[in-house]
Amino acid sequence: MNISGILVITSPEHVDDVSRQLRALPGIDIHFTDNNTGRIVITQEAETISEEVNGLKHIRTIPHVILAEMSSHYFEEDREVLDAIPAELDDEALKQDNVPAYLNE
């Protein structure tokens, strides 16, 4: 079982909609939402590292998601081994200039 902590950021007016879409995904639990900043803290449970990565990639495709980043990861007895961060998660396009200014304050 793999459990990852993920920070999702959307614009404040889309927090409820994005939260609803996240709740509909398998293995997702929402632990915190901030309607003022658009931050949503979730955990994702997955059987393998590949399923975990695919889940994060899917979260990034949800309409109005500005940013979704894994902040923590726990795994037990997963036989799959990755040699490096998958290229699609090591994205240079997710630099600070893509984050709304109010989140950089």
Secondary structure as UniProt FT lines:
FT   STRAND          2..10
FT   HELIX           12..14
FT   HELIX           15..23
FT   TURN            26..27
FT   STRAND          28..34
FT   TURN            35..38
FT   STRAND          39..46
FT   HELIX           49..60
FT   TURN            63..64
FT   STRAND          65..75
FT   HELIX           87..89
FT   HELIX           92..94
FT   HELIX           96..98
FT   HELIX           101..103
//
